[in-house]
């Protein structure tokens, strides 16, 4: 069955559903370009009320190796094996403002690239060639290193994971625990400012 996920946040939330289904082997999954806003703008058909459909059973496959845990992140950074990408906004990355978690900053060694860079100003996804060029200009070693997006709670990291896959990058994982998990252990280092 085709699954099309959408939200009203530029794919920031629906990207997580896309990632989870793909991770568990449901390849026939997509994101609605432009989401709810684009659907409304194009005056497409709407309905309200309760929807009913035939139920289907989903059989999950063995999860794909798309996850790195905190200790794997720490070890991989020591060995310069990954490109750790913090997709939160710059003020959260630099530790200037933290509206959600009790500790501000980022994982030492991470690079900041807010997930919003994946979208055009009109809220549509940039095309694959544009995304590929944009990421390689910013991160020239992206073709040679595993890229691991993270965010505050592992949700918007999936947005960037989707963008990177769409742009043709294959060596990817996410850190699903993200910043909220990282700071739950006081022994893990924290950085502030630019890297």
MDAnalysis code that builds the backbone (N, CA, C; Angstrom):
import MDAnalysis as mda
import numpy as np

u = mda.Universe.empty(585, n_residues=195, atom_resindex=np.repeat(np.arange(195), 3), trajectory=True)
u.add_TopologyAttr("name", ["N", "CA", "C"] * 195)
u.add_TopologyAttr("resid", np.arange(1, 196))
u.add_TopologyAttr("resname", ["UNK", "UNK", "UNK", "UNK", "UNK", "UNK", "UNK", "UNK", "UNK", "UNK", "UNK", "UNK", "UNK", "UNK", "UNK", "UNK", "UNK", "UNK", "UNK", "UNK", "UNK", "UNK", "UNK", "UNK", "UNK", "UNK", "UNK", "UNK", "UNK", "UNK", "UNK", "UNK", "UNK", "UNK", "UNK", "UNK", "UNK", "UNK", "UNK", "UNK", "UNK", "UNK", "UNK", "UNK", "UNK", "UNK", "UNK", "UNK", "UNK", "UNK", "UNK", "UNK", "UNK", "UNK", "UNK", "UNK", "UNK", "UNK", "UNK", "UNK", "UNK", "UNK", "UNK", "UNK", "UNK", "UNK", "UNK", "UNK", "UNK", "UNK", "UNK", "UNK", "UNK", "UNK", "UNK", "UNK", "UNK", "UNK", "UNK", "UNK", "UNK", "UNK", "UNK", "UNK", "UNK", "UNK", "UNK", "UNK", "UNK", "UNK", "UNK", "UNK", "UNK", "UNK", "UNK", "UNK", "UNK", "UNK", "UNK", "UNK", "UNK", "UNK", "UNK", "UNK", "UNK", "UNK", "UNK", "UNK", "UNK", "UNK", "UNK", "UNK", "UNK", "UNK", "UNK", "UNK", "UNK", "UNK", "UNK", "UNK", "UNK", "UNK", "UNK", "UNK", "UNK", "UNK", "UNK", "UNK", "UNK", "UNK", "UNK", "UNK", "UNK", "UNK", "UNK", "UNK", "UNK", "UNK", "UNK", "UNK", "UNK", "UNK", "UNK", "UNK", "UNK", "UNK", "UNK", "UNK", "UNK", "UNK", "UNK", "UNK", "UNK", "UNK", "UNK", "UNK", "UNK", "UNK", "UNK", "UNK", "UNK", "UNK", "UNK", "UNK", "UNK", "UNK", "UNK", "UNK", "UNK", "UNK", "UNK", "UNK", "UNK", "UNK", "UNK", "UNK", "UNK", "UNK", "UNK", "UNK", "UNK", "UNK", "UNK", "UNK", "UNK", "UNK", "UNK", "UNK", "UNK", "UNK", "UNK", "UNK", "UNK", "UNK", "UNK"])
u.atoms.positions = np.array([
    [0.841, -1.185, 0.000],
    [0.000, 0.000, 0.000],
    [0.883, 1.244, 0.000],
    [0.546, 2.184, -0.842],
    [1.273, 3.461, -0.876],
    [0.909, 4.282, 0.356],
    [1.914, 4.793, 1.036],
    [1.715, 5.704, 2.157],
    [2.280, 7.055, 1.754],
    [1.470, 8.101, 1.910],
    [1.924, 9.473, 1.669],
    [1.726, 10.235, 2.974],
    [2.813, 10.666, 3.563],
    [2.761, 11.400, 4.826],
    [2.801, 12.896, 4.546],
    [2.053, 13.658, 5.330],
    [2.083, 15.114, 5.185],
    [1.851, 15.762, 6.542],
    [2.202, 17.030, 6.632],
    [1.952, 17.825, 7.817],
    [1.775, 19.274, 7.388],
    [1.742, 20.169, 8.340],
    [1.670, 21.595, 8.014],
    [2.939, 22.297, 8.477],
    [4.055, 21.537, 8.505],
    [5.331, 22.052, 9.014],
    [6.472, 21.817, 8.039],
    [6.190, 21.807, 6.745],
    [7.247, 21.624, 5.749],
    [7.884, 20.249, 5.767],
    [7.170, 19.261, 6.298],
    [7.714, 17.902, 6.370],
    [8.508, 17.638, 7.638],
    [8.571, 18.607, 8.536],
    [9.366, 18.452, 9.758],
    [8.879, 17.293, 10.615],
    [7.580, 17.054, 10.636],
    [7.011, 15.983, 11.449],
    [6.756, 14.736, 10.607],
    [6.183, 14.926, 9.429],
    [5.862, 13.774, 8.572],
    [7.126, 13.053, 8.112],
    [8.248, 13.745, 8.075],
    [9.513, 13.106, 7.727],
    [9.865, 11.977, 8.681],
    [9.469, 12.116, 9.942],
    [9.735, 11.062, 10.922],
    [8.931, 9.799, 10.595],
    [7.648, 9.970, 10.202],
    [6.844, 8.816, 9.812],
    [7.439, 8.149, 8.579],
    [7.821, 8.968, 7.585],
    [8.465, 8.421, 6.381],
    [9.683, 7.589, 6.780],
    [10.546, 8.153, 7.648],
    [11.775, 7.469, 8.054],
    [11.464, 6.162, 8.770],
    [10.508, 6.187, 9.714],
    [10.189, 4.985, 10.485],
    [9.681, 3.862, 9.578],
    [8.797, 4.201, 8.646],
    [8.275, 3.175, 7.743],
    [9.378, 2.623, 6.841],
    [10.202, 3.490, 6.308],
    [11.312, 3.048, 5.475],
    [12.281, 2.182, 6.286],
    [12.584, 2.609, 7.491],
    [13.501, 1.898, 8.379],
    [13.027, 0.469, 8.627],
    [11.696, 0.304, 8.699],
    [11.118, -1.015, 8.958],
    [10.736, -1.761, 7.679],
    [11.153, -1.238, 6.518],
    [11.001, -1.979, 5.271],
    [9.823, -1.629, 4.403],
    [9.052, -0.603, 4.757],
    [7.930, -0.209, 3.896],
    [8.441, 0.818, 2.874],
    [8.918, 0.300, 1.747],
    [9.558, 1.154, 0.738],
    [8.578, 2.082, 0.025],
    [7.332, 1.701, -0.034],
    [6.335, 2.458, -0.791],
    [5.774, 3.600, 0.060],
    [6.680, 4.479, 0.461],
    [6.355, 5.589, 1.355],
    [6.887, 6.885, 0.750],
    [6.094, 7.938, 0.844],
    [6.483, 9.221, 0.250],
    [6.072, 10.365, 1.175],
    [6.632, 11.540, 0.908],
    [6.203, 12.773, 1.565],
    [5.469, 13.624, 0.539],
    [4.401, 14.268, 0.971],
    [3.645, 15.164, 0.098],
    [4.402, 16.490, -0.005],
    [4.888, 16.800, -1.184],
    [5.673, 18.019, -1.392],
    [4.816, 19.247, -1.096],
    [5.265, 20.061, -0.178],
    [4.533, 21.260, 0.206],
    [3.513, 21.032, 1.296],
    [3.214, 19.768, 1.574],
    [2.316, 19.423, 2.670],
    [0.922, 20.012, 2.549],
    [0.304, 20.190, 3.693],
    [-1.073, 20.671, 3.778],
    [-1.233, 22.031, 3.107],
    [-0.277, 22.940, 3.329],
    [-0.395, 24.279, 2.762],
    [-0.466, 24.242, 1.244],
    [0.384, 23.432, 0.621],
    [0.392, 23.343, -0.838],
    [-0.915, 22.727, -1.346],
    [-1.415, 21.742, -0.635],
    [-2.679, 21.090, -1.004],
    [-3.813, 22.120, -1.025],
    [-3.860, 22.946, 0.017],
    [-4.886, 23.997, 0.117],
    [-4.682, 25.036, -0.982],
    [-3.443, 25.474, -1.175],
    [-3.144, 26.496, -2.181],
    [-3.564, 26.045, -3.575],
    [-3.406, 24.766, -3.866],
    [-3.783, 24.236, -5.175],
    [-5.273, 23.898, -5.259],
    [-6.012, 24.228, -4.191],
    [-7.462, 24.009, -4.145],
    [-7.845, 22.566, -4.469],
    [-7.124, 21.653, -3.863],
    [-7.416, 20.232, -4.064],
    [-8.562, 19.798, -3.154],
    [-9.111, 18.648, -3.455],
    [-10.272, 18.142, -2.736],
    [-9.970, 17.937, -1.253],
    [-10.962, 18.303, -0.410],
    [-10.857, 18.152, 1.031],
    [-12.050, 17.359, 1.543],
    [-11.871, 16.728, 2.671],
    [-13.000, 16.083, 3.330],
    [-12.855, 16.316, 4.822],
    [-13.936, 16.118, 5.526],
    [-13.890, 16.248, 6.981],
    [-14.665, 15.083, 7.578],
    [-14.515, 14.922, 8.860],
    [-15.196, 13.825, 9.529],
    [-14.322, 12.600, 9.603],
    [-14.907, 11.531, 10.054],
    [-14.171, 10.289, 10.256],
    [-13.956, 9.579, 8.927],
    [-12.731, 9.126, 8.700],
    [-12.400, 8.358, 7.495],
    [-12.399, 6.878, 7.847],
    [-12.902, 6.068, 6.954],
    [-12.842, 4.627, 7.154],
    [-12.178, 3.994, 5.948],
    [-11.423, 2.997, 6.177],
    [-10.779, 2.270, 5.089],
    [-10.545, 0.842, 5.549],
    [-10.261, -0.008, 4.601],
    [-9.973, -1.389, 4.943],
    [-8.663, -1.450, 5.719],
    [-8.637, -2.244, 6.751],
    [-7.395, -2.365, 7.516],
    [-6.429, -3.265, 6.749],
    [-5.185, -2.992, 6.930],
    [-4.110, -3.784, 6.338],
    [-3.138, -4.153, 7.441],
    [-2.494, -5.279, 7.296],
    [-1.510, -5.698, 8.283],
    [-0.118, -5.365, 7.772],
    [0.660, -4.714, 8.612],
    [2.020, -4.350, 8.256],
    [2.985, -5.323, 8.916],
    [3.797, -5.969, 8.119],
    [4.821, -6.867, 8.618],
    [6.176, -6.162, 8.500],
    [6.701, -5.765, 9.617],
    [7.979, -5.057, 9.610],
    [9.111, -6.010, 9.255],
    [10.045, -5.518, 8.463],
    [11.280, -6.247, 8.175],
    [12.270, -5.995, 9.305],
    [13.394, -6.670, 9.231],
    [14.492, -6.356, 10.141],
    [14.870, -4.896, 9.901],
    [14.932, -4.086, 10.954],
    [15.249, -2.671, 10.751],
    [16.566, -2.473, 10.000],
    [16.581, -1.467, 9.138],
    [17.794, -1.113, 8.407],
    [18.811, -0.531, 9.386],
    [20.087, -0.599, 9.064],
    [21.123, -0.089, 9.984],
    [21.251, 1.436, 9.905],
    [20.175, 2.111, 10.192],
    [20.109, 3.567, 10.045],
    [20.154, 4.295, 11.377],
    [20.622, 3.646, 12.429],
    [20.648, 4.268, 13.751],
    [22.048, 4.158, 14.338],
    [22.512, 5.256, 14.918],
    [23.707, 5.226, 15.762],
    [23.284, 5.678, 17.152],
    [23.796, 4.991, 18.151],
    [23.511, 5.332, 19.541],
    [24.603, 6.260, 20.079],
    [24.374, 6.794, 21.259],
    [25.275, 7.800, 21.844],
    [26.727, 7.338, 21.908],
    [26.965, 6.126, 22.385],
    [28.350, 5.650, 22.495],
    [28.989, 5.457, 21.120],
    [28.197, 5.034, 20.153],
    [28.715, 4.914, 18.788],
    [29.072, 6.292, 18.232],
    [28.261, 7.288, 18.545],
    [28.544, 8.667, 18.121],
    [29.867, 9.122, 18.727],
    [30.018, 8.922, 20.013],
    [31.240, 9.349, 20.713],
    [32.480, 8.695, 20.101],
    [32.430, 7.382, 19.878],
    [33.564, 6.663, 19.303],
    [33.849, 7.097, 17.873],
    [32.811, 7.257, 17.073],
    [32.979, 7.635, 15.668],
    [33.566, 9.036, 15.538],
    [33.191, 9.943, 16.443],
    [33.750, 11.295, 16.410],
    [35.236, 11.288, 16.779],
    [35.599, 10.453, 17.740],
    [37.012, 10.352, 18.122],
    [37.868, 9.916, 16.936],
    [37.309, 9.024, 16.123],
    [38.042, 8.472, 14.980],
    [37.778, 9.208, 13.669],
    [37.052, 10.313, 13.738],
    [36.733, 11.125, 12.552],
    [36.074, 10.277, 11.452],
    [35.159, 9.393, 11.872],
    [34.517, 8.474, 10.934],
    [33.180, 8.964, 10.404],
    [32.582, 9.966, 11.053],
    [31.256, 10.422, 10.643],
    [31.229, 11.931, 10.484],
    [30.230, 12.386, 9.754],
    [29.878, 13.796, 9.702],
    [28.600, 13.916, 10.526],
    [28.722, 14.432, 11.734],
    [27.583, 14.600, 12.624],
    [26.948, 15.956, 12.335],
    [25.678, 15.943, 11.943],
    [25.014, 17.156, 11.481],
    [23.861, 17.515, 12.417],
    [23.978, 18.640, 13.094],
    [22.939, 19.159, 13.976],
    [21.992, 19.991, 13.115],
    [20.720, 19.576, 13.034],
    [19.787, 20.239, 12.117],
    [18.877, 21.239, 12.827],
    [19.183, 21.556, 14.097],
    [18.424, 22.589, 14.815],
    [18.865, 23.972, 14.319],
    [18.114, 25.006, 14.702],
    [18.500, 26.350, 14.269],
    [19.814, 26.763, 14.943],
    [20.451, 27.745, 14.368],
    [21.777, 28.164, 14.809],
    [21.853, 28.611, 16.254],
    [20.827, 29.302, 16.762],
    [20.887, 29.781, 18.150],
    [20.838, 28.625, 19.141],
    [20.120, 27.565, 18.807],
    [20.119, 26.385, 19.684],
    [21.461, 25.670, 19.592],
    [21.983, 25.527, 18.382],
    [23.277, 24.877, 18.184],
    [24.370, 25.582, 18.977],
    [24.404, 26.909, 18.883],
    [25.446, 27.680, 19.563],
    [25.228, 27.774, 21.066],
    [24.069, 27.355, 21.555],
    [23.776, 27.411, 22.981],
    [23.308, 28.760, 23.450],
    [22.871, 29.611, 22.523],
    [22.397, 30.946, 22.889],
    [20.983, 30.904, 23.440],
    [20.207, 29.933, 22.970],
    [18.817, 29.822, 23.389],
    [18.439, 28.349, 23.344],
    [17.838, 27.863, 24.412],
    [17.381, 26.465, 24.447],
    [15.985, 26.424, 25.056],
    [14.956, 26.424, 24.212],
    [13.584, 26.484, 24.711],
    [13.017, 25.153, 25.206],
    [13.705, 24.052, 24.974],
    [13.125, 22.741, 25.277],
    [13.931, 21.972, 26.321],
    [15.207, 21.822, 26.093],
    [16.046, 20.992, 26.961],
    [16.700, 21.807, 28.071],
    [17.082, 21.146, 29.185],
    [17.665, 21.874, 30.310],
    [19.118, 22.307, 30.109],
    [19.768, 21.815, 29.064],
    [21.153, 22.187, 28.776],
    [21.210, 22.704, 27.346],
    [21.929, 23.806, 27.155],
    [22.059, 24.393, 25.816],
    [23.394, 24.004, 25.200],
    [23.450, 23.995, 23.874],
    [24.682, 23.714, 23.151],
    [24.506, 22.609, 22.144],
    [25.622, 21.941, 21.833],
    [25.600, 20.871, 20.831],
    [26.661, 19.813, 21.159],
    [26.602, 18.721, 20.424],
    [27.587, 17.654, 20.585],
    [28.901, 18.133, 19.968],
    [30.006, 18.100, 20.709],
    [31.286, 18.553, 20.152],
    [31.623, 17.797, 18.856],
    [32.044, 18.553, 17.860],
    [32.389, 17.976, 16.563],
    [31.263, 18.041, 15.548],
    [30.058, 18.374, 16.005],
    [28.912, 18.462, 15.084],
    [29.008, 19.717, 14.223],
    [28.415, 19.642, 13.052],
    [28.281, 20.786, 12.151],
    [26.814, 21.183, 12.129],
    [26.549, 22.469, 12.018],
    [25.171, 22.951, 12.034],
    [24.665, 23.210, 10.621],
    [23.531, 22.604, 10.298],
    [22.854, 22.817, 9.009],
    [21.361, 22.654, 9.260],
    [20.660, 23.758, 9.621],
    [19.237, 23.660, 9.956],
    [18.429, 22.976, 8.844],
    [17.485, 22.143, 9.259],
    [16.728, 21.337, 8.294],
    [15.962, 22.177, 7.284],
    [15.665, 23.427, 7.603],
    [14.906, 24.283, 6.692],
    [15.635, 24.547, 5.374],
    [16.956, 24.318, 5.330],
    [17.698, 24.545, 4.084],
    [17.283, 23.564, 2.987],
    [16.522, 22.538, 3.336],
    [16.088, 21.552, 2.353],
    [14.906, 22.038, 1.511],
    [14.305, 23.150, 1.921],
    [13.096, 23.641, 1.267],
    [13.342, 24.962, 0.547],
    [12.566, 25.154, -0.510],
    [12.536, 26.455, -1.177],
    [11.768, 27.442, -0.290],
    [11.826, 28.723, -0.623],
    [11.104, 29.726, 0.161],
    [9.600, 29.483, 0.167],
    [9.084, 28.841, -0.897],
    [7.650, 28.582, -0.982],
    [7.222, 27.324, -0.219],
    [8.162, 26.667, 0.451],
    [7.846, 25.492, 1.249],
    [7.936, 24.171, 0.510],
    [8.227, 24.196, -0.785],
    [8.404, 22.968, -1.552],
    [9.841, 22.473, -1.386],
    [10.031, 21.166, -1.578],
    [11.381, 20.607, -1.496],
    [12.236, 21.116, -2.652],
    [13.485, 21.411, -2.360],
    [14.426, 21.699, -3.443],
    [14.602, 20.426, -4.249],
    [14.935, 20.572, -5.542],
    [15.107, 19.363, -6.344],
    [16.392, 18.639, -5.928],
    [16.481, 17.379, -6.323],
    [17.586, 16.514, -5.877],
    [18.949, 17.074, -6.265],
    [19.064, 17.607, -7.489],
    [20.363, 18.139, -7.934],
    [20.774, 19.347, -7.103],
    [19.826, 20.223, -6.814],
    [20.119, 21.402, -6.000],
    [20.553, 20.992, -4.601],
    [19.827, 20.045, -4.004],
    [20.195, 19.575, -2.669],
    [21.587, 18.946, -2.667],
    [21.860, 18.125, -3.655],
    [23.168, 17.458, -3.720],
    [24.290, 18.490, -3.822],
    [24.137, 19.448, -4.712],
    [25.148, 20.492, -4.895],
    [25.308, 21.314, -3.608],
    [24.195, 21.694, -3.015],
    [24.207, 22.495, -1.787],
    [24.954, 21.778, -0.661],
    [24.663, 20.496, -0.463],
    [25.320, 19.758, 0.616],
    [26.796, 19.513, 0.324],
    [27.147, 19.221, -0.917],
    [28.562, 18.983, -1.237],
    [29.381, 20.268, -1.148],
    [28.786, 21.411, -1.465],
    [29.500, 22.684, -1.313],
    [29.804, 22.943, 0.156],
    [28.866, 22.636, 1.007],
    [29.036, 22.877, 2.442],
    [29.875, 21.792, 3.111],
    [29.699, 20.538, 2.665],
    [30.375, 19.394, 3.276],
    [31.009, 18.537, 2.180],
    [32.196, 18.923, 1.689],
    [32.820, 18.209, 0.564],
    [33.088, 16.730, 0.806],
    [33.216, 16.310, 2.062],
    [33.503, 14.893, 2.341],
    [32.242, 14.053, 2.528],
    [31.089, 14.611, 2.200],
    [29.821, 13.918, 2.415],
    [29.708, 12.623, 1.616],
    [30.346, 12.558, 0.467],
    [30.324, 11.325, -0.331],
    [31.196, 10.226, 0.271],
    [32.074, 10.582, 1.217],
    [33.056, 9.630, 1.733],
    [32.857, 9.262, 3.204],
    [32.005, 10.008, 3.896],
    [31.776, 9.747, 5.318],
    [30.308, 9.444, 5.547],
    [30.045, 8.674, 6.582],
    [28.657, 8.467, 6.994],
    [28.167, 9.777, 7.598],
    [27.011, 10.226, 7.137],
    [26.405, 11.429, 7.683],
    [25.328, 11.012, 8.686],
    [25.351, 11.637, 9.852],
    [24.417, 11.305, 10.917],
    [23.725, 12.579, 11.397],
    [22.529, 12.867, 10.876],
    [21.783, 14.016, 11.383],
    [21.227, 13.745, 12.780],
    [21.173, 14.791, 13.582],
    [20.469, 14.745, 14.861],
    [19.832, 16.103, 15.086],
    [18.905, 16.155, 16.030],
    [18.211, 17.404, 16.331],
    [17.976, 17.451, 17.834],
    [16.809, 17.917, 18.262],
    [16.508, 17.930, 19.688],
    [16.011, 16.588, 20.176],
    [15.097, 15.977, 19.411],
    [14.475, 14.730, 19.863],
    [14.423, 13.647, 18.792],
    [15.118, 13.835, 17.676],
    [15.158, 12.814, 16.635],
    [14.072, 12.932, 15.584],
    [13.293, 13.994, 15.595],
    [12.204, 14.151, 14.624],
    [12.680, 14.884, 13.371],
    [13.167, 16.109, 13.510],
    [13.577, 16.859, 12.311],
    [14.861, 16.311, 11.701],
    [15.596, 15.487, 12.444],
    [16.751, 14.803, 11.844],
    [16.306, 13.957, 10.658],
    [15.087, 13.418, 10.733],
    [14.552, 12.578, 9.657],
    [14.265, 13.398, 8.398],
    [13.959, 14.678, 8.565],
    [13.750, 15.591, 7.436],
    [15.031, 15.684, 6.614],
    [16.149, 15.889, 7.306],
    [17.434, 15.982, 6.612],
    [17.862, 14.628, 6.072],
    [17.575, 13.551, 6.794],
    [17.851, 12.205, 6.281],
    [17.124, 12.010, 4.952],
    [15.849, 12.381, 4.895],
    [15.070, 12.282, 3.653],
    [15.730, 13.106, 2.545],
    [16.089, 14.350, 2.850],
    [16.698, 15.230, 1.847],
    [17.992, 14.642, 1.302],
    [18.817, 14.097, 2.186],
    [20.086, 13.518, 1.757],
    [19.865, 12.276, 0.895],
    [18.904, 11.431, 1.261],
    [18.575, 10.255, 0.433],
    [18.050, 10.696, -0.932],
    [17.175, 11.669, -0.922],
    [16.599, 12.217, -2.154],
    [17.708, 12.770, -3.053],
    [18.734, 13.343, -2.446],
    [19.855, 13.928, -3.192],
    [20.876, 12.879, -3.625],
    [20.657, 11.617, -3.284],
    [21.521, 10.548, -3.768],
    [22.603, 10.089, -2.815],
    [22.581, 10.560, -1.574],
    [23.560, 10.109, -0.590],
    [23.015, 8.854, 0.090],
    [23.863, 7.839, 0.229],
    [23.405, 6.556, 0.753],
    [23.975, 6.183, 2.108],
    [25.105, 6.734, 2.474],
    [25.801, 6.320, 3.693],
    [25.287, 7.188, 4.854],
    [24.080, 6.844, 5.346],
    [23.387, 7.693, 6.310],
    [22.869, 6.893, 7.494],
    [22.796, 7.550, 8.623],
    [22.102, 7.060, 9.813],
    [21.556, 8.291, 10.515],
    [20.742, 8.083, 11.539],
    [20.389, 9.201, 12.412],
    [20.754, 8.819, 13.839],
    [20.853, 9.823, 14.667],
    [20.994, 9.608, 16.099],
    [19.621, 9.931, 16.694],
    [18.755, 8.918, 16.869],
    [17.375, 9.185, 17.264],
    [17.226, 9.777, 18.668],
    [18.145, 9.479, 19.571],
    [18.068, 10.071, 20.907],
    [18.347, 11.560, 20.879],
    [19.181, 11.964, 19.944],
    [19.524, 13.362, 19.685],
    [19.933, 14.111, 20.952],
    [19.803, 15.436, 20.903],
    [20.310, 16.285, 21.977],
    [19.679, 15.939, 23.329],
    [18.384, 15.658, 23.342],
    [17.709, 15.356, 24.616],
    [18.328, 14.148, 25.305],
    [18.693, 13.121, 24.550],
    [19.338, 11.964, 25.159],
    [20.796, 12.258, 25.496],
    [21.504, 12.937, 24.603],
    [22.926, 13.207, 24.811],
    [23.166, 13.878, 26.161],
    [22.347, 14.864, 26.477],
    [22.571, 15.627, 27.715],
    [22.032, 14.926, 28.955],
    [21.385, 13.774, 28.791],
    [20.871, 13.046, 29.960],
    [21.987, 12.363, 30.742],
    [23.177, 12.311, 30.172],
    [24.340, 11.721, 30.833],
    [25.392, 12.823, 30.988],
    [25.603, 13.251, 32.222],
    [26.509, 14.380, 32.486],
    [27.947, 14.105, 32.079],
    [28.312, 12.848, 31.830],
    [29.688, 12.533, 31.420],
    [29.924, 12.853, 29.940],
    [28.861, 13.052, 29.182],
    [29.031, 13.361, 27.755],
    [29.365, 14.842, 27.593],
    [30.342, 15.145, 26.766],
    [30.750, 16.546, 26.596],
    [29.711, 17.379, 25.850],
    [29.709, 18.676, 26.127],
    [28.806, 19.642, 25.512],
    [29.646, 20.794, 25.000],
    [29.309, 21.290, 23.827],
    [30.004, 22.444, 23.271],
    [28.999, 23.576, 23.052],
    [29.505, 24.794, 23.077],
    [28.708, 25.976, 22.736],
    [29.486, 26.803, 21.738],
    [28.798, 27.710, 21.079],
    [29.433, 28.542, 20.072],
    [29.536, 27.807, 18.753],
    [30.286, 28.392, 17.828],
    [30.495, 27.790, 16.510],
    [31.591, 26.744, 16.588],
    [31.551, 25.777, 15.690],
    [32.621, 24.764, 15.606],
    [33.469, 25.078, 14.403],
])
